[in-house]
Amino acid sequence: MKHIKNTPVMVLKSMNDPLIGDNGIDEEILLANPNIMIAKTKYGGHLGYYEAFMDTKQFSNKVIVAFLNSFLVK
């Protein structure tokens, strides 16, 4: 992660991700880099960030767009 310089990166992860799990990413290494932000949720994971149970809308899209929009020059 030390190679990420001058580029903001958001890591969206879930504590119950069935493939990566809560300990699959070393958060200390990520947080040591000022260009990396962690967005951590209790539920969701691996492309399953739905707004509600049995819903087809995913809230991850809103989070990603908000992150990217924060870099627009106003």
C-alpha positions as CSV (number, residue, x, y, z in Angstrom):
1,M,0.0,0.0,0.0
2,K,3.0,2.3,0.3
3,H,3.0,2.6,-3.5
4,I,-0.4,4.5,-3.4
5,K,0.7,8.1,-3.6
6,N,-1.2,11.2,-4.6
7,T,-4.3,9.2,-5.4
8,P,-7.2,9.0,-3.0
9,V,-8.4,5.4,-2.5
10,M,-11.6,4.2,-0.7
11,V,-11.7,0.6,0.4
12,L,-15.3,-0.5,1.0
13,K,-15.4,-3.6,3.1
14,S,-17.9,-5.6,5.1
15,M,-17.3,-7.4,8.4
16,N,-19.4,-10.4,7.1
17,D,-17.9,-10.6,3.6
18,P,-18.1,-14.3,2.7
19,L,-14.9,-14.3,0.7
20,I,-12.6,-11.8,2.5
21,G,-14.1,-11.6,6.0
22,D,-13.4,-9.0,8.6
23,N,-9.7,-9.9,8.9
24,G,-8.9,-10.4,5.2
25,I,-7.5,-6.9,4.8
26,D,-4.9,-5.5,7.2
27,E,-6.5,-2.2,8.2
28,E,-3.4,-1.0,10.1
29,I,-1.4,-1.0,6.8
30,L,-4.2,0.8,5.0
31,L,-4.6,3.4,7.7
32,A,-0.9,4.1,7.7
33,N,-1.3,5.7,4.2
34,P,-3.0,9.1,4.3
35,N,-4.4,8.5,0.8
36,I,-6.5,5.5,1.8
37,M,-9.9,5.7,3.5
38,I,-11.7,2.6,4.8
39,A,-15.5,2.5,4.7
40,K,-16.5,-0.5,6.8
41,T,-20.0,-1.9,7.2
42,K,-21.4,-4.6,9.5
43,Y,-23.3,-6.3,6.7
44,G,-23.0,-6.6,3.0
45,G,-19.8,-7.7,1.4
46,H,-18.6,-8.9,-1.9
47,L,-20.9,-7.0,-4.2
48,G,-23.9,-7.5,-1.8
49,Y,-24.3,-4.0,-0.3
50,Y,-28.1,-3.9,-0.5
51,E,-30.2,-1.2,1.1
52,A,-32.6,-3.7,2.7
53,F,-33.2,-7.5,2.9
54,M,-34.6,-8.8,-0.4
55,D,-34.1,-5.4,-2.1
56,T,-32.5,-4.9,-5.5
57,K,-31.0,-1.4,-4.8
58,Q,-27.4,-1.3,-3.6
59,F,-26.3,1.5,-1.3
60,S,-22.6,1.0,-2.3
61,N,-23.3,2.9,-5.5
62,K,-24.3,6.0,-3.6
63,V,-21.2,5.8,-1.4
64,I,-18.9,5.4,-4.3
65,V,-20.4,8.3,-6.3
66,A,-20.3,10.5,-3.2
67,F,-16.6,9.7,-2.7
68,L,-15.8,10.5,-6.4
69,N,-17.9,13.6,-6.4
70,S,-15.9,14.9,-3.4
71,F,-13.0,15.5,-5.8
72,L,-14.9,17.6,-8.3
73,V,-13.6,21.1,-8.6
74,K,-16.3,23.6,-7.6
